[in-house]
Amino acid sequence: MPGISEERFDLLVVGGGITGCGVARDAAMRGLRVAIVERDDFASGTSGRSSRLVHGGIRYLEHAQFHLVRESIRERETLLRIAPHLVKPLAFTWPIYRGARVGKLKLAAGLFLYQLMALGKSRRHATLTAAETLEREPALGSSGLTGGAVYYDACTDDARLTVANAIAAEQSGAWVVSHTRVSEITFDKGKAAGALLTAQHTGETREIRARVIVNATGVWQNDAADGERANRHRGSKGVHIEVPRERIGNRDAITLISAVDGRVMFCLPAGHHAIIGTTDTWTDAPPEAVHAAPEDIGYLLQSANAYFPRAQLTAQDVVSAWAGIRPLAGGTTSNPTAVSREHSIISDESGIIHVTGGKLTTYRSMAAEIVDRVQGALDQKVQRAATDSVELPGADRADEIARLQHNERQLSQSLVDGLSYTGAHLAYGVEREKAQTLSDLLIRRTHLAFETRDHGKSIAGRAAQIVAPLLHWDEQTKIARIREFEQDIGRMFAIGES
């Protein structure tokens, strides 16, 4: 574990999802001595399995979660400003059909309220006639269509947004390490005082000291006795499927009301593909093993086919299917959709600060609140960092990849026909985005595993050849990394019983 300072840290963040990386960035920008440790890769859990939306949460208006909507709209605008290379505006068409649970008047009222809460910071929505709705999205079914609306939110690359926060934390002085497990929390007179760390690939161990520990492991809570993530919060499983976009024909994003159960869901553009999702069901599955079940896929296909009758999607159209677990704070209802996406911050008797809940869009404001708590625990005056105005790193990515392709011709060849990924994307991921494994590169620094039916298995050997010199892999290590990648995609993209 190179690069670690021997000095005592003010803060140890356990968990490298969007929340943990946001906390590390914020704390480091405030001048705290910060370490963040992730067991696998940054965004390898829920943060890399989202709908890839940065949205104001229009669907939360139905449950009167007005504070969350206001916060989400504000944070959406902030992310559009500080990460324009990662967060892009996205138009949504919301078609209305005769007898729909959300009719014209209810939608118009909701969008009006949504606009008011944006305080003029969002592009204005517009109501549409049936003809105008079909002009925007001609692949929609016309039978029973009475009109619609267009409104605007944003989309992102969820994994790379997470990685950008990790890199920004490092640039502000944090010690940032992935593929390293917190094998034990250490205590001093009953108070958490540090942790024993074990590198996943080498088995190397060391101890670090920290005055405050933040547990940002999502649905898991670390068991201080043995370091295993044994105590879990209840989580909601969200499944997405990816299908060829030409099979559906959507131009932009489309908001759907499922004909199965009346839930709000989306059909989203993703290059040559469309993402349909998501489900929302309680699960006790561990995050590393959660996957789509046939009934999840059937639900999503049935919901989409109701809006796109000419598509007649079947399971054979599904290029990939995956699931993540939403770490919901509280939630005793049988319907997880009704549970607030607000977050919870709790300190236990040992002083560890546990955070759960929240959403991708609001990670930055959530991180600021957590670091306020950290500074309170350190008996420091709370002094907010300018995380809302300092741009996240990575804006030069496209230029740097183009430079690599030009300077090293062997890196310019496409990895898969029909997709834009080249060896330069992999080299950049290793050199600039802290990737250490094939899963880091093919699942999260690129989305190649999502966009191919074999999830990148056929090009894993070639990818290993490209990055082996950069990561100092010998032949035995290459074989091991390929095997690990095959195991990872087998778990993540498997379709089986829940």
C-alpha positions as CSV (number, residue, x, y, z in Angstrom):
1,M,0.0,0.0,0.0
2,P,2.3,2.7,-1.2
3,G,1.9,6.4,-0.6
4,I,0.4,6.3,2.9
5,S,1.6,8.9,5.4
6,E,2.6,7.6,8.8
7,E,0.8,10.6,10.5
8,R,-2.5,10.1,12.1
9,F,-5.5,10.9,10.0
10,D,-8.4,13.2,11.1
11,L,-10.8,11.1,9.1
12,L,-11.0,7.6,7.7
13,V,-13.8,7.0,5.2
14,V,-14.8,3.4,4.7
15,G,-16.5,2.8,1.4
16,G,-15.7,4.2,-2.1
17,G,-19.2,4.7,-3.5
18,I,-20.4,8.2,-4.5
19,T,-21.1,9.1,-0.9
20,G,-17.7,8.1,0.5
21,C,-15.8,9.7,-2.4
22,G,-17.9,12.9,-2.0
23,V,-17.1,12.9,1.8
24,A,-13.4,12.4,1.1
25,R,-13.3,15.3,-1.4
26,D,-15.2,17.7,0.8
27,A,-13.2,16.9,3.9
28,A,-9.9,17.1,2.1
29,M,-10.9,20.5,0.6
30,R,-11.5,21.7,4.2
31,G,-8.0,20.9,5.1
32,L,-8.6,17.7,7.0
33,R,-6.1,14.8,6.8
34,V,-8.2,12.2,5.1
35,A,-7.9,8.5,4.1
36,I,-10.6,6.7,2.1
37,V,-10.5,2.9,1.7
38,E,-12.6,0.9,-0.7
39,R,-12.8,-2.9,-0.6
40,D,-13.2,-3.3,-4.4
41,D,-13.3,-0.6,-7.0
42,F,-14.8,2.9,-6.7
43,A,-18.5,2.7,-7.6
44,S,-18.4,-1.1,-7.8
45,G,-21.6,-1.3,-5.8
46,T,-24.8,0.7,-6.0
47,S,-23.1,3.8,-7.3
48,G,-22.1,2.0,-10.6
49,R,-25.5,0.4,-11.1
50,S,-27.9,3.4,-11.1
51,S,-30.2,4.8,-13.8
52,R,-27.3,7.2,-14.6
53,L,-29.6,10.1,-14.0
54,V,-29.0,13.4,-12.2
55,H,-32.6,14.5,-11.7
56,G,-34.8,16.8,-9.7
57,G,-37.0,13.9,-8.5
58,I,-40.3,14.9,-10.1
59,R,-41.7,11.5,-9.1
60,Y,-41.1,12.3,-5.4
61,L,-43.8,15.1,-5.7
62,E,-46.4,12.4,-5.5
63,H,-45.2,11.5,-2.0
64,A,-44.9,15.1,-0.9
65,Q,-41.1,14.9,-0.5
66,F,-40.8,18.6,-1.3
67,H,-37.5,19.1,0.6
68,L,-35.9,16.3,-1.4
69,V,-37.2,17.7,-4.7
70,R,-35.8,21.2,-3.9
71,E,-32.5,19.8,-2.9
72,S,-32.3,17.6,-6.0
73,I,-33.0,20.4,-8.3
74,R,-30.4,22.5,-6.7
75,E,-27.8,19.7,-6.8
76,R,-28.6,18.9,-10.4
77,E,-27.8,22.5,-11.4
78,T,-24.6,22.4,-9.3
79,L,-23.4,19.2,-11.0
80,L,-24.2,20.6,-14.5
81,R,-21.9,23.5,-13.5
82,I,-19.0,21.7,-11.8
83,A,-19.0,18.6,-14.0
84,P,-20.2,19.5,-17.5
85,H,-18.0,16.7,-19.0
86,L,-19.8,14.1,-16.9
87,V,-23.3,15.6,-16.4
88,K,-25.3,16.5,-19.5
89,P,-28.8,18.0,-19.9
90,L,-31.4,15.5,-21.0
91,A,-34.9,16.0,-22.4
92,F,-37.7,13.8,-21.1
93,T,-41.0,13.2,-22.9
94,W,-43.9,12.1,-20.7
95,P,-46.8,10.7,-22.8
96,I,-50.3,10.6,-21.4
97,Y,-52.7,7.9,-22.3
98,R,-56.4,7.7,-21.7
99,G,-57.1,6.3,-18.2
100,A,-53.5,6.7,-17.0
101,R,-52.9,7.0,-13.3
102,V,-51.2,10.4,-14.0
103,G,-53.5,12.3,-16.3
104,K,-53.1,15.6,-18.1
105,L,-54.2,17.8,-15.2
106,K,-52.2,16.0,-12.5
107,L,-49.1,16.1,-14.8
108,A,-49.5,19.8,-15.6
109,A,-49.9,20.6,-11.9
110,G,-46.8,18.5,-11.0
111,L,-44.7,20.1,-13.7
112,F,-45.9,23.6,-12.7
113,L,-44.9,22.9,-9.1
114,Y,-41.6,21.4,-10.3
115,Q,-40.9,24.6,-12.3
116,L,-41.7,26.8,-9.3
117,M,-39.3,24.8,-7.1
118,A,-36.5,25.3,-9.7
119,L,-36.8,29.0,-9.2
120,G,-36.1,29.7,-12.8
121,K,-32.9,27.6,-12.9
122,S,-34.3,24.9,-15.2
123,R,-35.3,25.0,-18.8
124,R,-39.1,25.4,-18.9
125,H,-41.3,22.5,-19.5
126,A,-44.0,22.4,-22.2
127,T,-47.3,20.6,-22.6
128,L,-47.8,18.7,-25.8
129,T,-50.8,17.6,-27.9
130,A,-50.9,14.0,-29.0
131,A,-49.6,14.9,-32.4
132,E,-46.7,16.9,-30.8
133,T,-45.9,14.0,-28.5
134,L,-45.6,11.6,-31.5
135,E,-43.6,14.2,-33.4
136,R,-41.0,14.1,-30.6
137,E,-41.2,10.3,-30.1
138,P,-42.7,8.7,-33.2
139,A,-42.1,5.1,-31.9
140,L,-44.7,5.6,-29.1
141,G,-48.0,3.8,-29.5
142,S,-50.7,6.2,-30.7
143,S,-53.8,4.3,-29.5
144,G,-55.3,6.2,-26.6
145,L,-52.6,8.9,-26.6
146,T,-54.2,12.1,-25.4
147,G,-51.1,14.4,-25.1
148,G,-48.0,14.7,-23.1
149,A,-45.3,17.0,-21.8
150,V,-41.6,17.6,-22.2
151,Y,-39.3,18.5,-19.3
152,Y,-35.6,18.6,-18.6
153,D,-33.3,16.8,-16.2
154,A,-29.7,15.5,-16.7
155,C,-27.8,12.2,-17.2
156,T,-24.3,11.2,-16.1
157,D,-21.7,8.4,-16.1
158,D,-22.3,7.3,-12.5
159,A,-19.1,5.3,-12.1
160,R,-16.9,8.0,-13.6
161,L,-18.6,10.7,-11.5
162,T,-17.7,8.7,-8.4
163,V,-14.1,8.2,-9.6
164,A,-13.8,11.9,-10.4
165,N,-14.6,12.7,-6.7
166,A,-12.0,10.1,-5.6
167,I,-9.4,11.8,-7.8
168,A,-10.4,15.3,-6.6
169,A,-10.0,14.1,-3.0
170,E,-6.5,12.8,-3.8
171,Q,-5.7,16.1,-5.5
172,S,-6.7,17.9,-2.3
173,G,-4.3,15.7,-0.3
174,A,-6.4,12.7,0.7
175,W,-4.9,9.2,0.7
176,V,-7.1,7.3,-1.7
177,V,-6.9,3.5,-2.0
178,S,-9.1,0.8,-3.6
179,H,-9.0,-3.0,-3.6
180,T,-8.2,-2.8,0.1
181,R,-10.4,-4.2,2.8
182,V,-10.9,-2.8,6.3
183,S,-10.3,-6.1,8.1
184,E,-10.8,-4.7,11.6
185,I,-11.7,-1.5,13.3
186,T,-9.4,-0.8,16.2
187,F,-10.5,0.8,19.5
188,D,-9.0,2.8,22.3
189,K,-11.0,2.9,25.5
190,G,-14.2,1.9,23.7
191,K,-13.8,4.6,21.0
192,A,-13.0,3.8,17.3
193,A,-9.4,4.8,16.8
194,G,-8.4,3.4,13.4
195,A,-8.4,0.3,11.3
196,L,-6.4,-2.7,10.0
197,L,-6.2,-2.7,6.2
198,T,-5.6,-5.7,4.0
199,A,-4.7,-5.3,0.3
200,Q,-7.0,-7.7,-1.7
201,H,-4.4,-8.7,-4.3
202,T,-1.2,-8.9,-2.3
203,G,-2.5,-9.7,1.2
204,E,-0.3,-6.9,2.6
205,T,-1.6,-5.5,5.9
206,R,-1.1,-2.3,7.9
207,E,-2.7,-0.3,10.6
208,I,-3.8,3.3,10.3
209,R,-5.0,5.7,13.0
210,A,-7.9,8.1,12.6
211,R,-9.7,10.5,15.0
212,V,-13.1,10.0,13.2
213,I,-14.4,7.2,11.1
214,V,-17.2,7.5,8.6
215,N,-18.9,4.3,7.5
216,A,-20.2,4.9,3.9
217,T,-20.6,1.3,2.9
218,G,-24.2,1.7,1.9
219,V,-26.5,-1.2,2.8
220,W,-23.8,-2.7,4.9
221,Q,-22.6,-1.8,8.4
222,N,-19.2,-2.9,9.4
223,D,-19.1,-5.3,12.3
224,A,-16.3,-4.0,14.5
225,A,-15.5,-7.4,16.0
226,D,-14.4,-9.1,12.8
227,G,-14.5,-6.6,10.1
228,E,-17.0,-8.5,8.0
229,R,-20.0,-6.6,6.7
230,A,-22.4,-8.6,8.7
231,N,-25.2,-6.2,9.7
232,R,-27.2,-4.8,6.8
233,H,-29.8,-2.1,6.4
234,R,-32.9,-3.2,4.5
235,G,-32.4,-2.4,0.8
236,S,-34.5,-2.1,-2.3
237,K,-33.4,-3.9,-5.5
238,G,-33.4,-1.9,-8.7
239,V,-33.1,-3.8,-11.9
240,H,-32.3,-2.3,-15.4
241,I,-32.1,-3.9,-18.8
242,E,-30.3,-2.6,-21.9
243,V,-31.6,-3.3,-25.3
244,P,-30.7,-2.1,-28.8
245,R,-32.1,1.4,-29.2
246,E,-33.2,0.6,-32.8
247,R,-35.6,-2.0,-31.4
248,I,-37.4,0.8,-29.4
249,G,-36.7,3.9,-31.4
250,N,-36.7,6.4,-28.6
251,R,-35.0,9.7,-29.4
252,D,-34.6,11.1,-26.0
253,A,-35.6,9.9,-22.5
254,I,-39.2,8.9,-22.0
255,T,-41.0,8.8,-18.6
256,L,-43.3,5.8,-18.4
257,I,-46.1,4.7,-16.0
258,S,-45.9,1.0,-15.8
259,A,-49.0,-0.7,-17.0
260,V,-48.2,-3.5,-14.5
261,D,-48.2,-1.6,-11.2
262,G,-48.4,2.1,-11.9
263,R,-44.8,2.9,-11.0
264,V,-42.9,5.7,-12.6
265,M,-40.0,4.4,-14.7
266,F,-37.9,5.4,-17.6
267,C,-36.6,4.5,-21.1
268,L,-33.3,6.2,-21.4
269,P,-30.9,6.8,-24.4
270,A,-27.5,5.2,-24.0
271,G,-25.6,5.5,-27.3
272,H,-26.7,2.6,-29.5
273,H,-28.7,1.2,-26.7
274,A,-31.7,2.1,-24.5
275,I,-31.8,1.5,-20.8
276,I,-35.2,0.5,-19.3
277,G,-35.7,0.7,-15.6
278,T,-36.1,0.4,-12.8
279,T,-37.8,-2.1,-10.5
280,D,-38.2,-1.4,-6.8
281,T,-38.5,-4.4,-4.5
282,W,-37.2,-5.3,-1.1
283,T,-34.3,-7.6,-1.0
284,D,-32.0,-9.3,1.5
285,A,-29.5,-10.3,-1.1
286,P,-25.8,-9.2,-0.5
287,P,-24.8,-6.3,-2.8
288,E,-22.0,-8.3,-4.5
289,A,-24.4,-11.1,-5.4
290,V,-27.6,-9.2,-6.3
291,H,-28.8,-9.8,-9.9
292,A,-31.8,-9.6,-12.2
293,A,-34.4,-12.3,-11.9
294,P,-36.5,-13.5,-14.9
295,E,-39.6,-11.9,-13.3
296,D,-37.7,-8.5,-13.1
297,I,-36.9,-8.7,-16.8
298,G,-40.5,-9.7,-17.7
299,Y,-41.8,-6.7,-15.7
300,L,-39.6,-4.3,-17.5
301,L,-40.3,-5.7,-21.0
302,Q,-44.0,-5.8,-20.4
303,S,-43.9,-2.2,-19.1
304,A,-41.9,-1.0,-22.1
305,N,-44.0,-2.9,-24.7
306,A,-47.1,-1.2,-23.5
307,Y,-45.6,2.1,-24.7
308,F,-43.8,0.8,-27.7
309,P,-46.2,-1.9,-29.2
310,R,-44.3,-2.1,-32.5
311,A,-41.1,-3.1,-30.6
312,Q,-42.5,-6.4,-29.2
313,L,-39.5,-6.8,-27.0
314,T,-38.6,-10.2,-25.7
315,A,-35.9,-11.6,-23.5
316,Q,-33.8,-12.3,-26.6
317,D,-33.5,-8.5,-27.1
318,V,-31.9,-8.0,-23.7
319,V,-28.2,-7.2,-24.2
320,S,-27.5,-7.0,-20.5
321,A,-29.5,-6.9,-17.2
322,W,-28.1,-5.8,-13.8
323,A,-29.3,-4.9,-10.4
324,G,-28.2,-2.6,-7.6
325,I,-29.5,-2.2,-4.0
326,R,-30.7,1.2,-2.8
327,P,-29.7,1.7,0.8
328,L,-32.9,3.2,2.1
329,A,-33.0,4.9,5.5
330,G,-35.8,3.3,7.5
331,G,-38.6,1.8,5.6
332,T,-41.0,-0.6,7.3
333,T,-43.7,-0.3,4.6
334,S,-44.3,-3.2,2.2
335,N,-43.8,-0.7,-0.7
336,P,-40.2,0.5,-1.0
337,T,-41.3,3.1,-3.6
338,A,-43.1,5.0,-0.9
339,V,-40.0,5.2,1.3
340,S,-38.2,8.5,1.3
341,R,-34.8,8.8,-0.5
342,E,-33.7,11.1,2.3
343,H,-30.5,10.0,4.0
344,S,-29.7,9.2,7.6
345,I,-26.6,10.1,9.6
346,I,-26.1,8.3,12.9
347,S,-23.2,8.1,15.3
348,D,-22.8,5.0,17.4
349,E,-21.4,4.6,20.9
350,S,-17.9,4.1,19.6
351,G,-18.0,7.4,17.7
352,I,-18.3,5.9,14.2
353,I,-20.5,8.0,11.9
354,H,-22.8,5.7,9.8
355,V,-24.6,7.1,6.7
356,T,-27.2,5.4,4.7
357,G,-30.0,6.4,2.2
358,G,-29.7,9.4,-0.1
359,K,-29.4,9.4,-3.9
360,L,-26.7,9.9,-6.5
361,T,-28.0,13.4,-7.4
362,T,-27.7,14.7,-3.8
363,Y,-24.4,13.1,-2.9
364,R,-22.5,16.5,-2.7
365,S,-24.9,18.2,-0.3
366,M,-25.1,15.0,1.7
367,A,-21.3,14.8,1.9
368,A,-21.2,18.4,3.2
369,E,-23.6,17.6,6.0
370,I,-21.6,14.5,7.0
371,V,-18.3,16.5,7.1
372,D,-20.0,19.1,9.2
373,R,-20.7,16.2,11.7
374,V,-17.0,15.1,11.4
375,Q,-15.8,18.6,12.2
376,G,-18.1,18.7,15.2
377,A,-16.7,15.4,16.4
378,L,-13.2,16.9,16.0
379,D,-14.2,20.0,18.0
380,Q,-13.5,22.1,15.0
381,K,-15.4,25.1,13.7
382,V,-17.5,24.1,10.8
383,Q,-16.2,25.7,7.6
384,R,-17.8,24.6,4.4
385,A,-15.6,23.8,1.3
386,A,-16.3,25.2,-2.1
387,T,-17.4,21.9,-3.5
388,D,-20.2,23.6,-5.4
389,S,-17.9,25.8,-7.5
390,V,-14.7,23.9,-8.0
391,E,-14.9,21.8,-11.2
392,L,-14.4,18.1,-10.9
393,P,-11.4,16.6,-12.8
394,G,-11.5,14.7,-16.1
395,A,-12.6,17.4,-18.5
396,D,-9.6,16.7,-20.7
397,R,-10.4,12.9,-21.0
398,A,-11.5,13.0,-24.6
399,D,-8.5,15.0,-25.7
400,E,-6.1,12.8,-23.8
401,I,-7.6,9.6,-25.2
402,A,-7.3,11.1,-28.7
403,R,-3.7,12.0,-28.0
404,L,-2.9,8.4,-26.9
405,Q,-4.6,7.1,-30.0
406,H,-2.5,9.4,-32.2
407,N,0.8,8.8,-30.5
408,E,0.4,5.0,-30.0
409,R,-1.2,3.5,-33.0
410,Q,-1.7,0.1,-31.3
411,L,-4.1,1.9,-28.9
412,S,-6.3,3.3,-31.6
413,Q,-7.9,0.0,-32.6
414,S,-11.5,-0.6,-31.6
415,L,-11.9,-3.3,-28.9
416,V,-15.4,-4.3,-30.2
417,D,-16.8,-3.6,-33.6
418,G,-19.6,-1.0,-33.5
419,L,-18.4,0.5,-30.2
420,S,-16.1,3.4,-29.7
421,Y,-13.8,2.0,-27.0
422,T,-10.2,1.5,-27.9
423,G,-7.0,0.5,-26.1
424,A,-6.5,4.2,-25.3
425,H,-9.6,4.2,-23.1
426,L,-8.0,1.4,-21.1
427,A,-4.6,3.0,-20.9
428,Y,-6.2,6.3,-19.7
429,G,-8.3,4.4,-17.1
430,V,-5.1,2.9,-15.6
431,E,-3.0,6.1,-15.9
432,R,-5.5,8.7,-14.9
433,E,-8.6,7.0,-13.4
434,K,-7.1,4.7,-10.8
435,A,-8.2,1.4,-12.5
436,Q,-6.4,-1.7,-11.3
437,T,-8.4,-4.6,-12.8
438,L,-10.2,-5.6,-15.9
439,S,-13.5,-5.2,-14.1
440,D,-12.5,-1.6,-13.2
441,L,-11.8,-1.0,-16.9
442,L,-14.5,-2.9,-18.8
443,I,-17.4,-2.4,-16.4
444,R,-16.8,1.0,-14.9
445,R,-14.2,3.2,-16.7
446,T,-16.0,2.1,-19.9
447,H,-19.4,0.5,-20.2
448,L,-18.3,-2.2,-22.6
449,A,-19.5,-5.0,-20.3
450,F,-23.0,-3.5,-20.3
451,E,-23.1,-3.0,-24.1
452,T,-22.0,-6.5,-25.3
453,R,-23.9,-9.7,-25.0
454,D,-20.9,-11.6,-23.6
455,H,-20.1,-8.6,-21.3
456,G,-16.6,-8.3,-22.6
457,K,-15.5,-11.9,-22.0
458,S,-14.2,-12.4,-25.6
459,I,-11.9,-9.4,-25.5
460,A,-10.7,-9.8,-21.9
461,G,-7.5,-11.4,-23.0
462,R,-6.7,-8.6,-25.4
463,A,-7.5,-6.0,-22.8
464,A,-5.2,-7.7,-20.4
465,Q,-2.4,-7.6,-23.0
466,I,-2.9,-3.9,-23.4
467,V,-2.8,-3.0,-19.7
468,A,-0.3,-5.6,-18.4
469,P,2.8,-3.4,-19.0
470,L,1.1,-0.5,-17.3
471,L,0.1,-2.5,-14.2
472,H,3.2,-4.7,-14.2
473,W,1.3,-7.9,-14.6
474,D,3.3,-11.1,-15.4
475,E,1.6,-14.0,-17.3
476,Q,0.3,-15.6,-14.2
477,T,-1.2,-12.4,-13.0
478,K,-2.9,-11.8,-16.3
479,I,-4.5,-15.2,-16.2
480,A,-5.7,-14.5,-12.6
481,R,-7.1,-11.1,-13.6
482,I,-9.0,-12.5,-16.5
483,R,-10.5,-15.2,-14.3
484,E,-11.5,-12.6,-11.7
485,F,-13.2,-10.6,-14.4
486,E,-15.1,-13.6,-15.7
487,Q,-16.3,-14.2,-12.1
488,D,-17.3,-10.6,-11.7
489,I,-19.4,-10.4,-14.9
490,G,-20.9,-13.8,-14.0
491,R,-22.2,-12.4,-10.7
492,M,-23.2,-9.0,-12.0
493,F,-25.0,-9.9,-15.2
494,A,-26.4,-13.3,-14.2
495,I,-30.1,-13.9,-14.6
496,G,-31.5,-16.2,-12.1
497,E,-33.8,-16.5,-9.1
498,S,-33.7,-13.8,-6.5
